[in-house]
Amino acid sequence: MHWLLHQDCCCSTSLLSALDARVRATLRHEIRSLHERLGVTTILVTHDQEEALSMADRIVVMNEGRIEQVGTPEEIYSAPASPFVADFIGVMNFLQGKVTNSGKVLIGGKTLDCETANIAEGSKVRVTVRPEDILCSAKDKNAANSFSVKVESVEFLGSFCRLILSGPDGFGELMTDLSTQQVHELNVTPETTLTAVFPARSLKVFPESL
């Protein structure tokens, strides 16, 4: 099943948009099962990223009529080919920085270890990291890519909470997702100070020109 995710699509935003969340989830599973049994090629156009990620074999992401990326749902989500795809699929944090040398990006006064292959030293870049990939704890202060952050707000979303963090200078506001259990264990409230770790494998770096 192939899905076209298009920013400027003029059709209905979702195949199942008029249904409640539980029925949508059930029907997504049924449609996927039916497609697999029939073995037919199906192309659908949608704005709904969750719908595409959960049901598609391959996704084509388009922006103003141009193809930005083609890949499996996991490839599209985990290895976006451009800042547009990174921002359009799921939720993403963006950090502005500069490559100081191979594998190093300076953001504000802090240096992050990350993959900078094929990006020249001195280049301005955007570093992306998903909220679920930022690891928060009350320790690990000596871990690589770890910085002190302050919790600005906590939004309860059921099985997880979305935290808004203020990071070091140059990092601005950051979003991170923690399990509800972890939030309780860390006794997280607004004004809590935590250590945030940015795993190098989870950071994607794009030239500012893209």
PLY file of the C-alpha trace (Angstrom):
ply
format ascii 1.0
element vertex 210
property float x
property float y
property float z
element edge 209
property int vertex1
property int vertex2
end_header
0.00 0.00 0.00
1.51 3.34 -1.08
0.59 6.65 0.56
1.24 10.15 -0.72
1.76 12.65 2.11
1.26 16.07 0.53
1.46 19.41 2.32
-0.81 21.17 -0.15
-3.26 18.37 -0.95
-6.77 19.67 -1.67
-8.57 16.42 -0.87
-9.94 15.19 2.44
-7.25 15.34 5.12
-7.80 11.75 6.24
-9.52 8.63 5.00
-10.93 8.04 8.50
-11.04 11.59 9.86
-14.76 11.56 10.76
-14.37 8.62 13.16
-13.40 8.55 16.81
-9.86 7.48 17.78
-10.68 3.89 18.82
-12.73 3.16 15.69
-10.02 4.72 13.49
-7.39 2.42 15.00
-9.57 -0.64 14.46
-10.39 0.27 10.86
-6.74 1.01 10.06
-5.93 -2.53 11.13
-8.84 -3.98 9.12
-7.94 -2.04 5.96
-4.30 -3.08 6.27
-5.31 -6.75 6.70
-7.68 -6.56 3.72
-4.98 -5.04 1.53
-2.52 -7.80 2.47
-5.07 -10.52 1.72
-6.01 -9.07 -1.67
-2.43 -8.28 -2.68
-3.44 -5.28 -4.77
-1.45 -2.08 -5.22
-3.22 0.84 -3.58
-2.27 4.52 -3.69
-3.90 6.91 -1.25
-3.35 10.63 -0.63
-3.58 12.02 2.90
-2.47 14.75 5.29
-2.69 12.36 8.23
0.83 11.25 9.16
-0.35 8.67 11.71
-2.63 7.10 9.11
0.23 6.84 6.61
2.83 5.58 9.10
0.56 2.85 10.46
-0.85 1.55 7.17
1.66 2.11 4.37
4.38 -0.13 2.94
5.99 2.91 1.31
5.38 6.62 1.69
5.98 9.43 -0.78
6.33 12.82 0.93
5.59 15.75 -1.37
6.04 19.48 -0.90
4.52 21.93 -3.38
4.40 19.22 -6.06
7.99 18.05 -5.49
8.94 14.68 -4.05
11.00 15.19 -0.88
11.48 11.53 0.07
10.30 8.01 -0.75
10.74 5.20 1.75
9.25 2.87 4.30
7.43 4.43 7.25
10.42 3.70 9.51
12.86 5.28 7.03
10.71 8.38 6.63
10.36 8.82 10.40
13.84 7.80 11.59
15.98 9.07 8.71
14.28 12.11 7.16
16.01 13.29 3.99
15.36 17.00 4.52
14.30 19.46 7.23
10.85 19.60 5.62
10.33 15.85 6.02
11.73 15.98 9.56
9.23 18.69 10.50
6.26 17.32 8.53
6.39 13.76 9.90
5.83 13.61 13.64
7.20 16.18 16.09
10.76 17.48 15.88
13.09 19.82 17.77
15.31 22.06 15.62
18.59 23.55 16.85
20.69 26.11 14.99
24.43 25.52 15.06
27.75 25.48 13.21
30.09 22.61 12.36
33.38 23.31 14.14
35.18 20.16 13.00
34.31 16.63 11.91
31.63 15.20 14.19
31.22 18.40 16.24
28.49 21.04 16.11
28.57 24.18 18.24
25.19 25.38 19.52
25.40 28.50 21.65
28.35 27.76 23.90
27.86 23.98 23.91
29.29 21.36 21.57
27.32 18.32 20.43
28.90 15.13 19.10
26.97 14.09 15.98
27.41 12.82 12.42
28.51 15.63 10.10
29.68 13.64 7.06
29.76 15.66 3.81
29.20 18.97 5.67
32.15 21.36 5.57
33.67 22.84 8.71
32.27 26.29 9.42
28.92 25.49 7.78
25.75 26.65 9.47
23.46 23.70 10.15
20.17 22.64 11.66
20.35 19.76 14.14
17.15 17.78 14.67
16.12 15.48 17.50
12.75 13.92 18.26
11.14 14.50 21.68
11.23 10.80 22.57
14.97 10.63 21.84
15.99 13.20 24.46
16.82 11.23 27.59
16.14 12.95 30.90
17.32 11.97 34.36
18.42 13.42 37.66
22.02 12.28 37.03
24.21 11.36 34.01
25.76 14.83 34.18
29.02 13.48 32.78
27.44 11.61 29.86
28.30 12.71 26.33
25.98 15.40 24.95
24.42 16.01 28.38
23.25 19.42 29.59
21.29 20.85 32.48
17.73 21.89 31.55
14.79 23.38 33.44
11.23 22.11 33.08
8.91 24.93 32.01
5.67 22.94 31.71
4.30 19.39 31.85
1.42 18.24 29.61
-0.24 14.97 30.61
-1.11 12.88 27.53
-2.08 9.56 29.09
0.73 7.01 28.81
3.32 9.78 28.45
3.88 13.43 29.31
5.26 16.12 27.03
7.70 18.42 28.77
8.74 21.86 27.58
12.34 22.46 28.61
14.54 25.53 28.59
18.04 24.50 27.65
21.42 26.24 27.58
21.85 29.46 25.62
21.21 28.80 21.94
19.02 25.76 22.54
15.77 27.67 23.11
12.70 25.68 24.11
12.84 21.92 23.70
10.12 19.28 23.73
10.73 15.89 25.28
8.39 12.97 25.91
8.72 10.92 29.09
6.59 8.02 30.25
4.10 8.96 32.95
5.88 6.52 35.25
9.22 8.25 34.69
7.66 11.65 35.37
6.38 10.32 38.71
9.70 8.65 39.57
11.63 11.87 38.88
8.95 13.94 40.64
8.89 16.28 37.64
7.07 19.59 38.04
7.56 23.01 36.47
10.88 24.49 37.68
12.43 21.01 38.14
16.04 20.84 36.94
17.05 17.74 35.00
19.96 16.46 32.97
19.05 16.00 29.30
21.14 13.68 27.12
21.11 14.05 23.32
22.30 10.66 21.96
24.55 11.21 18.94
22.82 8.41 17.00
19.48 10.26 17.30
20.74 13.60 15.97
20.29 14.43 12.29
22.27 17.34 10.84
21.18 19.31 7.76
22.99 22.18 6.03
21.22 25.49 6.66
20.82 25.87 2.88
18.36 22.93 2.65
0 1
1 2
2 3
3 4
4 5
5 6
6 7
7 8
8 9
9 10
10 11
11 12
12 13
13 14
14 15
15 16
16 17
17 18
18 19
19 20
20 21
21 22
22 23
23 24
24 25
25 26
26 27
27 28
28 29
29 30
30 31
31 32
32 33
33 34
34 35
35 36
36 37
37 38
38 39
39 40
40 41
41 42
42 43
43 44
44 45
45 46
46 47
47 48
48 49
49 50
50 51
51 52
52 53
53 54
54 55
55 56
56 57
57 58
58 59
59 60
60 61
61 62
62 63
63 64
64 65
65 66
66 67
67 68
68 69
69 70
70 71
71 72
72 73
73 74
74 75
75 76
76 77
77 78
78 79
79 80
80 81
81 82
82 83
83 84
84 85
85 86
86 87
87 88
88 89
89 90
90 91
91 92
92 93
93 94
94 95
95 96
96 97
97 98
98 99
99 100
100 101
101 102
102 103
103 104
104 105
105 106
106 107
107 108
108 109
109 110
110 111
111 112
112 113
113 114
114 115
115 116
116 117
117 118
118 119
119 120
120 121
121 122
122 123
123 124
124 125
125 126
126 127
127 128
128 129
129 130
130 131
131 132
132 133
133 134
134 135
135 136
136 137
137 138
138 139
139 140
140 141
141 142
142 143
143 144
144 145
145 146
146 147
147 148
148 149
149 150
150 151
151 152
152 153
153 154
154 155
155 156
156 157
157 158
158 159
159 160
160 161
161 162
162 163
163 164
164 165
165 166
166 167
167 168
168 169
169 170
170 171
171 172
172 173
173 174
174 175
175 176
176 177
177 178
178 179
179 180
180 181
181 182
182 183
183 184
184 185
185 186
186 187
187 188
188 189
189 190
190 191
191 192
192 193
193 194
194 195
195 196
196 197
197 198
198 199
199 200
200 201
201 202
202 203
203 204
204 205
205 206
206 207
207 208
208 209
